[in-house]
Amino acid sequence: MTYPAGPPTPGGPPSGAPAVCVRHPDRPTGGLACTRCGRPSCPECLREAAVGFQCVDCVNEGRRTVRRGTTVAGAETGVRPFVVPALVVLNVAVFAVTAAQAGSIGSNFRSPLFAEWALASDFVSAGEVWRLVTSGFLHIGPLHLAFNMLALWIIGRDMEILLGRGRFLAVYLVGMLGGAAAVMVLQPGQLVAGASGAVFGLMGGLLVALLRLRRPLNQVLGLLAVNLALGFFISSISWQAHVGGLLVGAAATAVLVYAPPGRRAPVQVGGLAALTVLVLAVIVSAALA
């Protein structure tokens, strides 16, 4: 593209003078120009495009305005996990505090913080509702912490990429509440702690997501069966929290991945809100029983 001669413009070349690059005024362009904005540009400032060549400014602008693809849950693709590492750090930090208070890694459950944060229906009924959430960040001994954090790291990263950070955190927390609700109903009076309810919520969510994406389920079903079975054969493991988290996490993920694209946001928000209200109603009913 060339420019006809004309009257001189402020800051531009004089009439009849060769066009110069807008980024390098000392370089004549020889008639080269950006096919998008039309400004004269030297070869160094041009990039090959689908049609012709574009200047670096137009290329950068195009990158900013191009819309990224989305997953079945509406999350932008290519976003790196942030919530999962933050949750791992938070759980490890809480464990370190309880171990320091107790003066023991293996008997960290003897710490004052553990006593104030662990879940038991009697305490919740007395108004200590924070235990429904804080109990999900406590762990009894390093092995309990390691198993849960490993599962969170392996399953959580893929789920966060699929759901997006906000949706993932919502599934994690509502799964945690689901596990707490099951403990309140099926395990009253028992002191319970651990992120297992939330982690099993992610397992249930992964199962639903694979169904939505029509991917093989064999490995997930096997992993799920083994972990559920452990809860029934090892008395120190709360299978109630596992089952509650699993069911609620699966339901929450179903709301997210099956929401119609045209009405995705209101369906997802409304569905998660309704599910949360239902879980809280179960908890309140158990607390008043």
PyMOL commands that set and color helices and strands:
alter all, ss='L'
color gray80, all
select helices_A, chain A and resi 43-45+56-65+83-102+108-110+112-117+121-125+131-137+141-163+165-186+196-213+218-233+239-257+261-288
alter helices_A, ss='H'
color red, helices_A
select strands_A, chain A and resi 46-48+53-55
alter strands_A, ss='S'
color yellow, strands_A
deselect
rebuild
show_as cartoon
